[in-house]
Amino acid sequence: TSTVRTISATEKAQGAKANPGLLAEYGGRMTGPQATYVESIGKNIAVHSGLGNARSEFTVALLNSPVNNAFAIPGGYIYITRQLAALMNNEAELAGVLGHEVGHVAARHSAKRQQAATRNTVIGALGAALSGALLGNNVFGQLGQRVFSQGSQLLTLQFSRSQELQADGLGVNYLRSAGYDPRAMASVLESLGRQTALDAQLRGSNSDAPAWASTHPDPA
C-alpha cells in the first residue's frame, strides 16, 4: 500500500480540532527536558517518512498519563504517554515506537478506518430510515447527526492487524534510514508483551482491558 507524500489541509484541520480533547483525556502535554527529547526524536524519525517538511509538519506530544499507550491522528499528531516512554530501554526503541505512529500517518490509516466506519454508519442509518419509512417514522433527519457525532471518536479507532503490520514495516524502514538498529522494533514489542502479561495478571482475568487496547491490538 502506498503512503502519502503530503499532509492535506483537511487532515491538519481534523487533527487540530481533536488535539485539545486528546491532550485533556491523557493528562495534558508534558514540558521540560524529557518532553523536548521525545519531541526531537519524533521529529527526527518523521523526516524519514518523506512527508513534505516532516520536521515542521508533525506535532509530537509526551502525555502525562500513567498508562502504556502511543497513537496518532490525522494532521501529523503523534502521542506517547510518559508510562510507555519509561518502558523504553534505549533511544532506538523510542524512535521505533514514534516511527510506528508516523507510519500510521504516512499510510493514512486513521482516514481509511474513519471512512470505513462512517460508511457502515451511513448504511446502517439508511437501513433504519427505510424501515422507519415503512412504519411511518421520520428518521432521515437523524442521519447527519449520527455520522457527525462519531467524527472525533473515529479518529482514534483501533487499527486493523494489517495496518499495524504496515506501520511496523514503515517504522523499521525509518529506523534503518535514521541509522538506528531496526531490531529495536521487535524488542519494543517484546517489552510491551511482557508488560501486558504482567498487567493482566495483576488485574485478574475479569478486569478491563489495558487502556492502549482501544487503539491497538494485542502486540503478541
Disulfide bonds with the S-S distance in Angstrom:
none
